[in-house]
């Protein structure tokens, strides 16, 4: 089957999940001329998109019935399964040629399952998780890691280009999710280092603003320090990416590592620390809330 390249003003998109990131990603596509039908469990979160002209659907199935390409970015693998494969899922509203794109960070095996189910119906599926958080979503600078058939990736790329700057096809179904696991493993220990270093500086009595000026530009610099360091200094722990979602991602990576007979002790430690963050009631805060748990462990009250 020939797959048409997505075209502004012609290709209809569907969007499932309009949270911290999804709202902006869909909005960028709409602003480039793609008409959208959206679904979210909390309709008020879709209001900015409705005001821009999006149609609000009652189910993922209804979204797919009105769309050529259906995107989803939701919370957990169980949510991914429900919105794509559930009784009212997008696959049940798909036609031959419909393209389903999961941009959630989810399980590689589930990505393969969705791709196989789509193929059986004459549809197509991509796994395309992203990195860049709320800032990347808002600024349309996300890194998009894609698994699936090359011709399907090419067909959707014009839409990906409305929301991201780094768009890389990583391989077949599941490859995008595996690449995102590499990304999350890199982030996990780095976040521990960022929080521990700033906590050390605070306890030593340093001016953290001037410390940040010195360390952020050299070999110790990182995207986590650049983006989340200032939020920590400002005591802003609101989410760009939820702690509970980060724990989910690390759990997926550890399960995949066990399947491959890999030992990843740094990742295991980071996950345990973040479990402590969630246990203290910060699961819906941003990943920088690790600082709050480390402060509590050290008996620091601020």
C-alpha positions as CSV (number, residue, x, y, z in Angstrom):
1,X,0.0,0.0,0.0
2,X,1.3,3.5,-0.9
3,X,1.5,5.7,2.1
4,X,0.9,9.4,1.5
5,X,3.3,11.9,3.0
6,X,1.5,14.1,5.6
7,X,0.5,17.4,4.2
8,X,-0.6,20.6,6.0
9,X,-4.2,21.5,5.2
10,X,-5.0,18.0,4.0
11,X,-3.9,15.4,6.5
12,X,-6.2,15.1,9.5
13,X,-4.5,14.4,12.8
14,X,-5.9,12.9,16.0
15,X,-4.5,13.5,19.4
16,X,-4.9,11.5,22.6
17,X,-3.6,13.0,25.8
18,X,-3.3,16.8,26.3
19,X,-1.3,17.1,29.5
20,X,1.9,18.9,30.2
21,X,3.5,18.0,26.9
22,X,0.7,16.7,24.7
23,X,-1.2,20.0,24.6
24,X,1.8,21.9,23.2
25,X,2.8,19.2,20.7
26,X,-0.7,19.1,19.3
27,X,-0.9,22.9,19.3
28,X,2.2,23.2,17.2
29,X,0.8,20.8,14.6
30,X,-2.5,22.7,14.5
31,X,-0.7,26.0,14.1
32,X,1.1,24.5,11.0
33,X,-2.3,23.8,9.4
34,X,-3.2,20.3,10.6
35,X,-6.8,20.0,11.6
36,X,-7.1,18.0,14.9
37,X,-9.6,15.8,16.7
38,X,-8.6,15.3,20.4
39,X,-9.5,13.1,23.3
40,X,-8.5,13.5,26.9
41,X,-9.8,12.1,30.2
42,X,-9.9,15.6,31.6
43,X,-11.7,17.7,28.9
44,X,-10.7,21.0,30.5
45,X,-7.1,20.2,29.6
46,X,-8.1,20.2,25.9
47,X,-9.8,23.6,26.1
48,X,-6.8,25.6,24.7
49,X,-6.9,23.3,21.6
50,X,-10.6,23.5,21.3
51,X,-10.3,27.3,21.3
52,X,-7.9,26.9,18.4
53,X,-10.4,24.9,16.4
54,X,-9.8,21.3,17.5
55,X,-12.8,18.9,17.7
56,X,-13.3,17.2,21.1
57,X,-14.0,13.5,20.8
58,X,-15.6,11.1,23.3
59,X,-13.2,8.2,22.9
60,X,-9.9,7.3,21.2
61,X,-12.0,5.2,18.7
62,X,-13.8,8.4,17.7
63,X,-10.5,10.2,17.3
64,X,-9.3,7.5,14.9
65,X,-12.5,7.5,12.9
66,X,-11.9,11.2,12.1
67,X,-8.2,11.1,11.5
68,X,-5.5,9.9,9.1
69,X,-2.7,9.9,11.7
70,X,-3.4,9.4,15.4
71,X,-0.9,10.5,18.1
72,X,-1.0,9.6,21.8
73,X,1.1,10.7,24.7
74,X,-0.4,9.3,27.9
75,X,0.9,8.2,31.3
76,X,1.7,4.5,31.7
77,X,1.8,1.3,29.5
78,X,-1.7,0.3,30.8
79,X,-2.9,3.7,29.4
80,X,-1.2,3.1,26.1
81,X,-2.8,-0.4,25.8
82,X,-6.2,1.1,26.6
83,X,-6.1,4.0,24.2
84,X,-4.8,1.9,21.3
85,X,-6.0,-1.7,21.9
86,X,-8.9,-1.3,24.3
87,X,-12.6,-1.8,23.4
88,X,-12.9,2.0,22.6
89,X,-9.3,2.3,21.5
90,X,-7.9,4.0,18.4
91,X,-7.3,0.7,16.6
92,X,-11.0,-0.1,16.5
93,X,-11.6,3.2,14.8
94,X,-8.8,2.8,12.3
95,X,-9.2,2.1,8.6
96,X,-6.6,0.5,6.2
97,X,-3.9,3.1,5.9
98,X,-4.4,4.8,9.2
99,X,-1.2,5.5,11.1
100,X,-1.0,5.2,14.9
101,X,1.8,6.9,16.7
102,X,2.6,6.3,20.4
103,X,4.7,9.1,21.8
104,X,4.4,7.9,25.4
105,X,7.5,6.4,27.0
106,X,6.3,2.8,27.2
107,X,7.4,-0.8,26.9
108,X,9.2,-1.9,23.7
109,X,7.2,-5.2,23.7
110,X,3.9,-3.2,23.8
111,X,5.1,-1.2,20.8
112,X,5.7,-4.4,18.9
113,X,2.3,-5.7,19.9
114,X,0.5,-2.5,18.7
115,X,2.5,-2.6,15.4
116,X,1.4,-6.2,14.8
117,X,-2.2,-5.5,15.6
118,X,-2.2,-2.5,13.3
119,X,-0.7,-4.5,10.5
120,X,-3.4,-7.2,10.9
121,X,-6.0,-4.5,10.2
122,X,-4.1,-2.9,7.3
123,X,-3.0,0.1,9.4
124,X,0.4,1.1,10.5
125,X,2.0,2.0,13.9
126,X,5.1,3.8,15.1
127,X,6.6,4.2,18.6
128,X,8.0,7.7,18.9
129,X,8.8,8.6,22.5
130,X,10.3,12.1,23.0
131,X,12.9,13.8,25.2
132,X,12.9,17.5,26.2
133,X,10.2,17.8,28.8
134,X,7.7,20.6,29.1
135,X,10.3,23.2,27.8
136,X,11.0,21.1,24.7
137,X,7.3,20.5,24.0
138,X,6.5,24.2,24.4
139,X,9.3,25.4,22.2
140,X,8.9,22.6,19.6
141,X,12.5,21.4,20.2
142,X,11.9,17.8,21.2
143,X,14.1,14.9,20.4
144,X,11.9,12.3,18.8
145,X,13.1,8.7,18.7
146,X,11.2,6.5,16.2
147,X,10.6,2.8,15.8
148,X,8.7,1.4,12.8
149,X,8.9,1.0,9.0
150,X,10.9,3.6,7.2
151,X,8.2,4.6,4.7
152,X,5.7,5.2,7.5
153,X,8.3,7.3,9.4
154,X,8.8,9.3,6.2
155,X,5.0,9.8,5.8
156,X,4.7,11.3,9.4
157,X,7.9,13.2,9.4
158,X,6.3,16.6,8.3
159,X,4.2,16.4,11.4
160,X,7.1,15.4,13.6
161,X,8.9,18.5,12.3
162,X,6.2,20.8,13.8
163,X,7.1,19.6,17.3
164,X,10.7,18.5,17.4
165,X,14.2,19.5,16.1
166,X,15.9,16.1,16.4
167,X,14.0,13.4,14.5
168,X,15.8,10.1,14.2
169,X,14.5,6.7,12.9
170,X,16.1,4.1,15.2
171,X,14.9,0.9,13.6
172,X,11.9,-1.4,13.6
173,X,8.9,-1.5,16.0
174,X,10.1,-1.1,19.6
175,X,13.4,0.6,18.6
176,X,12.2,4.0,19.6
177,X,11.2,2.8,23.0
178,X,14.6,1.1,23.5
179,X,16.3,4.3,22.5
180,X,14.2,6.2,25.1
181,X,15.4,3.8,27.7
182,X,19.0,4.7,26.9
183,X,17.9,8.3,27.3
184,X,16.3,7.7,30.7
185,X,19.3,5.7,32.0
186,X,21.5,8.6,31.1
187,X,19.2,11.1,32.9
188,X,18.7,9.0,36.0
189,X,22.2,9.1,37.5
190,X,22.7,12.7,36.2
191,X,19.7,13.9,38.2
192,X,21.1,12.3,41.4
193,X,24.4,14.1,40.7
194,X,22.7,17.5,40.1
195,X,20.7,17.4,43.3
196,X,23.6,16.0,45.4
197,X,26.0,18.6,44.1
198,X,23.7,21.6,44.7
199,X,22.8,20.2,48.2
200,X,26.6,20.0,49.0
201,X,27.0,23.6,47.9
202,X,24.2,24.7,50.1
203,X,25.5,22.9,53.1
204,X,28.9,24.4,52.5
205,X,27.4,27.8,52.7
206,X,28.1,28.8,49.1
207,X,26.1,31.2,47.0
208,X,24.4,28.7,44.7
209,X,23.8,31.3,42.0
210,X,27.5,32.0,41.6
211,X,28.3,28.3,41.9
212,X,25.9,27.6,39.1
213,X,27.6,30.2,36.9
214,X,30.9,28.4,37.3
215,X,29.9,24.8,37.0
216,X,27.2,24.9,34.4
217,X,29.6,25.9,31.5
218,X,32.3,23.3,31.9
219,X,32.6,19.5,31.9
220,X,30.1,19.3,34.7
221,X,27.4,21.0,32.6
222,X,24.4,19.0,31.4
223,X,20.9,19.6,30.1
224,X,19.5,18.6,33.4
225,X,21.6,21.2,35.2
226,X,20.8,23.8,32.6
227,X,17.0,23.3,32.7
228,X,16.3,22.0,36.2
229,X,19.2,23.6,38.2
230,X,17.5,27.1,38.1
231,X,14.2,25.5,39.1
232,X,15.9,23.9,42.1
233,X,17.5,27.2,43.1
234,X,14.1,28.9,42.8
235,X,12.5,26.1,44.9
236,X,10.2,25.4,42.0
237,X,9.4,21.7,42.1
238,X,6.4,21.7,39.7
239,X,6.5,19.1,37.0
240,X,8.1,19.4,33.6
241,X,8.2,15.6,33.9
242,X,6.5,13.7,36.8
243,X,8.4,11.8,39.4
244,X,5.9,8.9,39.1
245,X,6.4,8.7,35.3
246,X,10.2,8.7,35.7
247,X,9.9,5.8,38.1
248,X,7.8,4.0,35.5
249,X,10.5,4.6,32.9
250,X,13.3,3.3,35.1
251,X,11.2,0.3,36.0
252,X,10.8,-0.5,32.3
253,X,14.6,-0.1,31.7
254,X,15.4,-2.3,34.6
255,X,13.0,-5.0,33.4
256,X,14.5,-4.9,29.9
257,X,18.0,-5.0,31.4
258,X,17.1,-8.1,33.4
259,X,15.7,-9.7,30.2
260,X,19.1,-9.0,28.5
261,X,21.1,-10.2,31.5
262,X,22.5,-6.8,32.2
263,X,23.5,-5.4,35.6
264,X,22.8,-1.7,35.9
265,X,23.4,-0.8,39.5
266,X,23.5,3.0,39.0
267,X,20.0,2.9,37.5
268,X,18.8,0.6,40.3
269,X,20.1,3.1,42.9
270,X,18.5,6.1,41.2
271,X,15.1,4.3,41.1
272,X,15.3,3.5,44.8
273,X,16.0,7.2,45.5
274,X,13.1,8.2,43.4
275,X,10.9,5.7,45.2
276,X,11.8,7.6,48.3
277,X,10.7,10.8,46.7
278,X,7.3,9.3,45.9
279,X,7.0,7.8,49.4
280,X,7.4,11.3,50.7
281,X,4.3,12.4,48.7
282,X,6.1,14.0,45.7
283,X,5.1,11.6,43.0
284,X,3.3,14.4,41.0
285,X,6.1,16.8,41.4
286,X,8.9,17.3,38.8
287,X,12.0,15.1,38.8
288,X,14.0,17.9,40.5
289,X,11.9,17.1,43.6
290,X,14.6,14.6,44.4
291,X,16.2,17.5,46.2
292,X,13.4,17.5,48.7
293,X,14.0,13.8,49.5
294,X,17.8,14.3,49.8
295,X,17.3,17.3,52.1
296,X,15.0,15.2,54.3
297,X,17.6,12.4,54.5
298,X,20.2,14.9,55.6
299,X,17.9,16.6,58.1
300,X,17.9,19.9,56.3
301,X,14.8,22.0,56.7
302,X,14.4,24.9,54.3
